[in-house]
Amino acid sequence: MDCLFCKIIEGDVPSSKVFENESVYAFRDINPQAPVHVIVVPKKHVEGMHAVNEDNDLQSLMLACAEVARIEGLERNGYRLVINTGRDAGQTIFHLHVHVLGGRPMSWPPG
């Protein structure tokens, strides 16, 4: 499998780690869209939300997003979680991931 996020998790591609536990890895986005932009991925490869089933530990993924927000000091003013699923939604790396964005006011709808 030629998955960039799997390579990051394995340590084959360098990243700036923010958080890690047994099932999740979180790192800074190299093209940030906000002052804080962290990507949170399950260590187990799941292509996207369309591939989620009972065996995927989404609770750990969401708990990790909350922990990243705490680590980054985003709790007071808020933050946005984004999951893109499929090409039309803007997913470019087909490994389920959550963008944790914060550090500035967010508008809606996004671009």
Secondary structure per residue as TSV (DSSP state, phi and psi in degrees):
chain	resnum	aa	ss	phi	psi
A	1	M	-	360.0	135.1
A	2	D	-	-108.7	64.2
A	3	C	-	-103.9	121.5
A	4	L	H	-57.1	-45.5
A	5	F	H	-66.3	-35.6
A	6	C	H	-63.5	-39.0
A	7	K	H	-66.6	-37.2
A	8	I	H	-64.7	-46.6
A	9	I	H	-59.1	-41.1
A	10	E	H	-74.0	-13.4
A	11	G	T	87.9	6.9
A	12	D	S	-76.3	-24.3
A	13	V	S	-121.1	128.7
A	14	P	-	-66.5	150.5
A	15	S	-	-150.4	165.3
A	16	S	-	-102.4	94.0
A	17	K	E	-67.0	136.3
A	18	V	E	-108.7	-37.2
A	19	F	E	-158.2	148.2
A	20	E	E	-154.8	140.9
A	21	N	-	-138.9	-165.7
A	22	E	S	-66.0	-22.9
A	23	S	S	-121.6	-7.8
A	24	V	E	-137.7	147.1
A	25	Y	E	-131.9	134.7
A	26	A	E	-127.5	136.6
A	27	F	E	-148.6	160.0
A	28	R	E	-72.5	137.8
A	29	D	-	-69.9	137.7
A	30	I	S	-79.6	-10.2
A	31	N	S	-129.1	68.5
A	32	P	-	-63.7	140.4
A	33	Q	S	-103.8	3.5
A	34	A	S	-157.2	164.4
A	35	P	S	-53.9	-36.3
A	36	V	E	-114.9	121.5
A	37	H	E	-144.8	101.4
A	38	V	E	-117.3	138.6
A	39	I	E	-103.4	129.9
A	40	V	E	-115.5	123.4
A	41	V	E	-127.9	145.1
A	42	P	E	-72.4	143.8
A	43	K	S	-68.4	-30.4
A	44	K	S	-79.0	128.6
A	45	H	-	-67.5	123.1
A	46	V	-	-132.9	125.8
A	47	E	-	-60.7	-40.5
A	48	G	-	-179.2	-176.3
A	49	M	G	-58.9	-31.7
A	50	H	G	-64.8	-18.5
A	51	A	G	-101.4	3.3
A	52	V	-	-71.1	139.5
A	53	N	-	-143.9	-171.9
A	54	E	T	-62.1	-21.4
A	55	D	T	-81.4	-14.1
A	56	N	S	-85.1	136.7
A	57	D	-	-92.8	74.4
A	58	L	H	-71.5	-25.8
A	59	Q	H	-62.1	-43.6
A	60	S	H	-62.9	-37.6
A	61	L	H	-62.7	-46.1
A	62	M	H	-70.3	-38.3
A	63	L	H	-62.6	-37.8
A	64	A	H	-65.5	-37.9
A	65	C	H	-61.0	-43.2
A	66	A	H	-63.8	-38.8
A	67	E	H	-66.8	-40.9
A	68	V	H	-60.6	-43.1
A	69	A	H	-60.3	-40.8
A	70	R	H	-64.2	-47.7
A	71	I	H	-57.7	-40.5
A	72	E	T	-86.5	-0.2
A	73	G	T	71.9	31.9
A	74	L	-	-94.0	-6.3
A	75	E	T	-62.3	-37.6
A	76	R	T	-65.0	-48.7
A	77	N	T	-100.5	-9.0
A	78	G	-	101.7	169.3
A	79	Y	E	-159.4	167.5
A	80	R	E	-119.2	138.9
A	81	L	E	-109.3	131.4
A	82	V	E	-129.2	131.0
A	83	I	-	-124.4	113.8
A	84	N	-	-93.0	133.4
A	85	T	-	-128.4	111.5
A	86	G	S	92.8	160.0
A	87	R	G	-59.1	-42.9
A	88	D	G	-63.5	-23.9
A	89	A	G	-88.9	-5.9
A	90	G	T	99.4	8.1
A	91	Q	-	-70.5	123.9
A	92	T	-	-114.0	-21.9
A	93	I	S	-117.1	119.2
A	94	F	-	-91.2	64.8
A	95	H	S	-140.2	120.1
A	96	L	-	-45.3	131.6
A	97	H	-	-154.8	153.8
A	98	V	E	-118.3	129.9
A	99	H	E	-89.5	125.7
A	100	V	E	-103.4	114.1
A	101	L	E	-119.2	136.4
A	102	G	E	-172.0	-174.3
A	103	G	S	93.5	3.2
A	104	R	S	-158.8	159.7
A	105	P	-	-64.4	140.0
A	106	M	-	-103.3	146.8
A	107	S	-	-111.1	166.6
A	108	W	S	-141.1	137.2
A	109	P	S	-79.2	155.3
A	110	P	-	-69.7	160.6
A	111	G	-	-44.5	360.0
